[in-house]
Structures are given as C-alpha cells and as structure tokens.
Amino acid sequence: MHPAATYAATVSPHTCTTFRALVEAIIPNTATGSVCGDVQTAGAVNLCVHEYMIWELDHSLSLVQGFYLTVVPLASPVAGLLNCGAVQFVASGQMQAVIDYSVWEGSPFAALPE
C-alpha cells in the first residue's frame, strides 16, 4: 500500500475535500451509457489520485535550513489558494450556477458546481 493512502487520513478534512473536488473536476467518473459509449471508466477520485497529490505536495519540496534538510508541506497552502480563488470568483458576481452551501464552510472550491 502506498503511504499516500494512510497519509491522506492525517491531513485536514478541508484539504482532502478540496483536492477530491479538484481531481474530480479534472478527471470525472464516466457513467455507464454516456456519450463515450457503454463503457464506464473510473474517475480520479475512484483511483485515489487526490490522496497521491496531497502526499506528493507535502513530500516533494525540501529546503536546506541551516545544516538540515527540511520538508516543506504544500498541500494545505495549495488547498487554501483554491478555496480563496473560489471565494473571489463567487464574490465577483460571475457565478451562473447554484452553489452547494452544504460544503461551502469546509471547502468553497468543492462547493462550486461542476
């Protein structure tokens, strides 16, 4: 089992929800009988790509501070940027669809419609 699966359970639920919405927007689950035919394909969430992205962002950047190599976690700041962008988009008045307010408090990015 890749360490990303267990690591994703230790991060903030807001970060996990935001990345789950991000990968779902990039590679959605294709339902049976869609325009692509009768084949159902797994989306990024089904393949746990969001867990891998969180793990990779939190473990891929290391900086030397003094005499020690320090890992700089980036998943939470990236999720924060996505959420700030979603808030600004809604505040700009350009939103044409209905927002899912049930998840807005935890992740404004995940509340945006697909």
N, C-alpha and C positions, 0 to 999 in steps of 0.2 A: 504494500500500500504506500502510495506517495505521501510524504509528510504534509503536503498541501491539504489533504483531506482532514487531518486532525488539527492542523494549524488554523484553518478557517473557523473552527469552533471556538477558538480563543480570542478572535478579534471582535470588535464592536459589532452588534447586530445591525447598526445603521450602515456600517461599511459593507458588510456582507449583502445587505438588501440592495444597496446602490450598485455594487458590482454584478449582482444577479440580474438587475434590470438592464445594466449596460450590455452584458453578453447576450441577453435575450433580445435586445434591440438589434444587435449586430448579426447574430445567427439564430433566428427564431425556430421553434419547433414547427415542422411542416405536418399539418394534419392529413389524415387519410382522405383521399378524394379531392385533393386540392388541384390547383391549376397545373401542378407538376406531374399529375398522374395519380395512380393509386398507391404509390409508394410513400410510406411515412418515414421521414428522416428525423433523427434526434437533433434537438437544438443544443446550443452551447450550455444551457442550464442542465439539461439531461446528462451531458458529458462532464459536468462539474468544472467547466472552464473558469468560472468565477473564483473557485477555490484556488486553482492554479495561479490565476492572475494576482490574487491577494498575496499568496505565498511568494511569488516571483518579485512583486513590487517591494515586499518587506525584506527580501534577502538578496537582491541583486546589486545594490549600491553600497559600497564600503568606502569610507574615507579614513585617512590617517589623521588621528588627533593625538598630538604629542608623539609617543612611541607606540601607540596601539592602533590597530585597525578596528574601526567602529562601523557596525552595520547601521545604515540609516533606513528606517521603515518608511515607505512612501504610500502604502495603500490608504491609510486614513486621510492624509492630505489630498490625495487624488479624489477620493470619495467626497471630501469637503468641497473641492473645486467643482465637481459635477453637480453637487447639490446647490452651491452658490449660483452656478450658471442657470440651473432650473428656476431658482427663485427670481433671478433677474429677468429671465425670459417671460415668466408669468407676470411680473411687475411691469414689463414693457407694454403689456396690452396686446401682444401679438398672438396670444393663445387663442386658438379657434375651437378647441375641443374641451370636453369636460375633464376636470382634474379629479383623480381618485384621492379624496381627502382622508380616507381611512389609513393611508400610508404616508401622507404629507409630513406629519410630525417627525417621523423617523428618517425618511428619505424623500425629499422633494423631487429628486431625479426619478425615483421609482414611481412617483405619483403621476408623472407625465404620461399621457396616452401614447400608445404605440404608433 
